[in-house]
């Protein structure tokens, strides 16, 4: 059985992070090995939450796994709460990233043009260092702009223009040119307008493929959908699927769950009821 290490937080409410990644990787037929970076009562967009930070425990778990002599077919890192956690993640890679190990980094820093509370210039510099070591990165459009120095607000003024997707493709190529490994860049949550209708999609660029998928936009975003998407991409690529096949699988899994949550007016912070759609990943 293939094995994937999952480095992320565990939130009791919000259907995100490890709570999203573990069932996805498991139902895809692989062993999910979580390394929690923090335990939260709920994800951080709830009005109130408790967080037990596990930064100082990350290396302890890493070192214990090293003593066991375990190896991983894949590594997936998501939300990292500080520059210090990124440093611990780099130590994890030093221990477990091998030639045949696929590493997917989701560079969580912000969304919709805004940065999260942990963001700083130092954090960005460390995240750039981390993403250079990844085989796959899955930034949303805000994070892709942060990593490339592109002005997000100026970029989205071109949403209605024919060259908008090409502009983002160029950003993907810039990110790939800085990577230490042959890298696939997947930019998520790309919203554009066509004939007055908004669409949301994802763009991927690798050595072999340029893929752009999109669906009508419901106008709502939900907690954890990025984590679910990245988990499917990671699991699919570890299993040997192409980038296009991985993206199609992720969209098939998520689209109906997002549309259902929008119709039922589920609060965005609670996430989507993805569990009923897990069979699509078999």
N, C-alpha and C positions, 0 to 999 in steps of 0.2 A: 504494500500500500504506500502510495506517495504521501509525503509529509510536508506541511507548510507551517512555518512559524508566523504567528500573528502578533505583532507588537502594536498595541493600541490600548485605549482605556475601556473600562467596563462600566456602563451606565444602566441603572435599574429601570429608568423610563427614558424613552426616546427612540428605541429600535435602531440603534446606531452602533458604531465602533465594533467591539468584540461581539456584542449581542446580535449584530448583523453578519459579521464575517464567519463566526463559528458554524452556524447552521448552513450557510451557503457552501463553505468548503466541505463540510461533512456530507451533505446530500450529494455533492459532486463526486463522492467516493474517495476522499482523501482524509488523512488524519490532520485535524486542526490542533495546533499546539500554541495556546495563548500565553503571551507574556504581558500581563497587565501593567500599564504605566501609571494607572490611577483607578480607584474605585469611586464612583459617584452615585449619589441617590438618584440623580436624573442628569441628562445632558445639560450643558451650560446655558442653553437658551431658555430654560424654564426660569420663572421669576425667582425661585429660591432653590438652592441645592447644596448638598454636603459633598465635599471632595476629600478623599484620603489619598494623598500623593504618595506614589511608590517609586519616585526617582531613585532614591538611595538603595532600593532593592533590585533594580534592573540588572546591575552587574552581578549581583549574587546569584540570580536565576541563570544568567548567561554562563557564569563559571560552573554552576552545578550541572547544567546541560553539557558543558564541555567535558566534565568528569565522566559523564555517562557515555561519551563518545558518539552522541547522536549526530546524524547528518540530515540536512533538509533539501528537498527538491525545490522548494520555493520559500521566499521570505516576503512578507507584506507588512510594511509599516504605515500607520495612519497618523492620527492626532498625537503630536508630541508637544508637551506643555511648556517647554523651556529650552534654551540653548544647551543646558546641562543634559536634558534628556536626549537631544540630538547627539551629544558626545557619547552617551551610553549606547545609542543606536549604532554609531560608528564602531564602537568596540565590539558590538554584537556581530557586525559584518566582518570585522577582522577575524573573529572566531569561526564564523559559519559560512561566509560567502565563498563558494568554490566555483570552479570553472563551469560546472553544470547546474549551478543553483540559480534559478530565476529570482531576481529581486525586484519587486514592485514597490515604489515609494509614492505615496499619496501626500504631496506637500501641503498639508492643511495650514493655511495662513489667513484666509478670508473668503469673502463671497460678495457678489453684487457691488463690487467697487470698494467695499469696506474691509478692514483688517480686524482680526480677532484680538482679544485683550493681551495675549502673550506675545504679539508681534512687536519686533523692534528691528533696528538695522543689524544688530548682532545676530538676531534670530534668522533674518533673511540670509546673511552671509553663511551661517552654518547650514541652513537648508540648501543653499546652492551647492555647498560641499557634499552634502548627503545625496542630493539628486544626481550628481555627476557619477555616482557609483551604481546607479540603478540601471537595470535592463529595460524597465518600463516605468514611466511616471504618468500620473493621472491628475494633473492640476485642473481646477476649473478655470474659467477665463480670467478671473481676478488674479488667481495664483500664477497663471502663465504670464500675465502682465508684470507681476512683481518679479518673477524670475528673469524676465528679459528686459526690464526697465521701460516697457511700453506704457504710455498713459492710457489707463482703462477708459476714462471718460471720453477722451478724444477718439479712441478706437471704436466705441459703440455708436458714435455719431454716424458711422458708415454702415450700420446694420441693413439699410435698404439698398446699398450699392452692390453692383454685380461682383466687385472684387473683394468683398468682405471676407469670404472664406479663404481666398488666396492670401490676404493679409495675415490670417491666423496660421495658415500653412507655413508662411515664412517665419513666424514666431516658433513654430514647432521645429523647423529646420535649424534655427539658431540654437535652440536648446540641445538638439541632437549633436550639434557641432562641438559642444562643450563637454560632452559625456566621455567618461573613461572607457565605456563599453559600447557595443552596438546597441543603440537605444531606440525604443519605440516611445513616442510621445502621444498621449491620448488627452486631448483637451475636452472637458465635459461642460455641459450647461451652456452651449453656444446658442444664443437666441438671435434670430434674424427675422426680418419682415419681408414677405413676398405678396405683392398685390393686396396690402392692407391686412394680411393674416400673419400672426406670429407663429414661428416654429422654434422648437428647441431640439438641439442635436449634439452630436459628439464628433470630433475630428481626430483621426489617428494618422500618424506618419511614421513609417519604418523604412528600412532599406528596400523592402520588397513591395510595400503597399502604401497608398494614400486612400483612406476611407472616410467618408462623410455620411452619417446617418442622421435623420431628423424626423420628428413627428409634430403634429399640431400641439401648441403650447397651451396648457390649461390655465396658465397665469399664476399657478401656485407651486411653491417649493416645499419639500418635506424633509424633516430630519432623517438622516441615515441613507438617503437614496444614493449619495455619492459613495458611501461605504459599501453598500450592496453592489453597486456597479463595479467598483474596483475589485471587490472580492470575486465576482464572476469572471472578470478579465484575468485576474491572477490565476484562479483555478483552471480556466480554459487554456491559458497558455502553458501552464505546467503540464496539462494533459496532452499538449501537442497540437491544439487547434491554431488556425491562423488568426491574425489580428481581426480580420473581417468576420470570421466565424465567431470569435469571442465577443465582439461588439454586438452582433446580431443576437446571440444568446442572451446577453445582458439586457438588451432592449426588449426582447420577447418576454423576459422574466419580469421586468419592471413596469412596462408601459401600462398594462391593465391595472396594476396595483396603484399606480399614481392617479390614473383616471378615476378609479373607484374612490380613492381617498378624497379627490376633488369633488366628486358628485355628493359624497356623504358629508362634506364639509368637516372633515377630521382636522383638528388643530394641527398646524404644521409641526409643532414641537413634538408631537406624539409619533410622527412617522407614519409609514404606510403599513398595511396589514399584508406583508409579503409572504407570510408563512403558507397561505393557501396556494401560492404560485410556485412553491419550491419544487414541485414535481416537474416543472418545465426544465429543470436543470439536470434531470436524470439522463 
